[in-house]
Amino acid sequence: MRFDRFMALALYCPGSGYYEQKPDNPGPHGDYFTSVHVGPLFAELLAFQLADWLAVLARRQPEAPLRCVEAAAHDGRLARRILEWFAQHRPDLSRRLRYVILEPSERRRAWQRKTLGPWAEQVDWPGEPADLSDPDAPTWLPLPQHSIAGVVFSNELLDAFPVRRLCWDARARQWSEWGVAWAQNRFVQVRMPDNPDHTRERLQLLTALGLEPPPEVQAILPDGFTLDISPGAVDWWRRAARSLQVGWLMTIDYGLTAEECFQPHRRAGTLRAYYRHRLVSDPLLRPGEQDLTAHVIFSALQRAGEAAGLCTVLWQRQESFLIRIAERWAAWAGGRLPWDPARLRQFHTLVHPEHLGRAFQVFVQCTPGLEDAAMPSKPESSTRTAEAPESKAR
Ligand SMILES: C[S@@+](CC[C@H](N)C(=O)[O-])C[C@H]1O[C@@H](n2cnc3c(N)ncnc32)[C@H](O)[C@@H]1O
């Protein structure tokens, strides 16, 4: 089978896929942790930014309901903390806010309802649950076009989408593809059987994603060079962009640009497997029990969002993004951050370049007319400068 099919089954097979197993994974008892698991501060900082954005819409459209749409809510703890923050600090917005969770799994919806407790009354779960284990099925995103006034956001959603593993054939100067086979009682990675239609389809895909290497790169690309791409993640982003009537689309993730995909140290691709907080060399081991993840290609998202009519307004490291929010929070609170020592420690972990600050990036697009509204940074820092190193969180 193609690798994306294997990955989709390993992560999302109903009842036995990796993300169906445990609500507390990610987390200290799982295989990796995310910013959400550092403590409540991450949610509070995000809520501060979301409130700034929603306040702009609230002023422009005094009657319209406001929406925060979260995808990849997992056990629901980010959602609960954001709703608590709004109720405590921005009751004016909280009253008008509906929180929407995009969750295809029945099981995870149940975890979220449990975590949310009474806050579940402010939350909607649109759409029927769906099986994500077929990567060729239409992208699951049950929001009508132009239906959302607010913010659609996710933390570490797109790195969890199945990837196709394209493999450079230097002699033929074309892409073949890695698949997975069963041999001698174990899964092994093999090149998929090829025909000209497959080759053409891959070329069309790379062209559409802006990922076809220029001829001078093709000339030196070593045989077997692997490119991990997720057409599903880009399609999700395109559909999320179209769901906005007015507002912002934000993802926080680790990733790279099209050019960075072809750097020499990327020759084995960006696919990673994690088990009990360790990087595992074989992604085919223990399907359903170890995490599989790959870098997001932000330039492909940028292209898809802009083609859907959005403007790119921010692309920077988590470090700068959260520091700017903290600065504005301090000004709002009269000059001092009202944080206890635990939150100060959490802030350090979230922004320190050696922890989560540099590995994770924040990418935001918005509908036209909102480009200058409530941005957390000055325009000159809204573009990224250098590639972030590997995440220490996973
Ligand atoms: C890496 S975890 C991140 C969880 C959480 N956001 C955090 O930061 O701790 C990825 C999550 O994305 C969810 N996911 C994957 N594909 C999805 C989709 N199409 N729609 C909504 N959630 C999805 C998975 O079920 C999993 O809960």
The ligand as an ORCA input file, in Angstrom:
! r2SCAN-3c Opt
* xyz 0 1
  C      -0.419     16.082     17.410
  S      -2.057     15.939     18.052
  C      -2.290     17.571     18.668
  C      -3.344     17.665     19.744
  C      -3.511     19.026     20.387
  N      -3.908     20.048     19.442
  C      -2.239     19.463     21.097
  O      -1.600     20.411     20.652
  O      -1.898     18.839     22.114
  C      -2.944     15.869     16.532
  C      -4.449     15.809     16.671
  O      -5.021     16.091     15.385
  C      -6.208     15.343     15.256
  N      -6.622     15.326     13.849
  C      -6.009     14.747     12.809
  N      -6.680     14.950     11.659
  C      -7.741     15.706     11.969
  C      -8.793     16.300     11.204
  N      -8.889     16.130      9.885
  N      -9.705     17.050     11.851
  C      -9.608     17.260     13.193
  N      -8.638     16.719     13.970
  C      -7.719     15.959     13.373
  C      -5.764     14.016     15.845
  O      -6.847     13.194     16.157
  C      -5.003     14.471     17.095
  O      -5.897     14.624     18.170
*
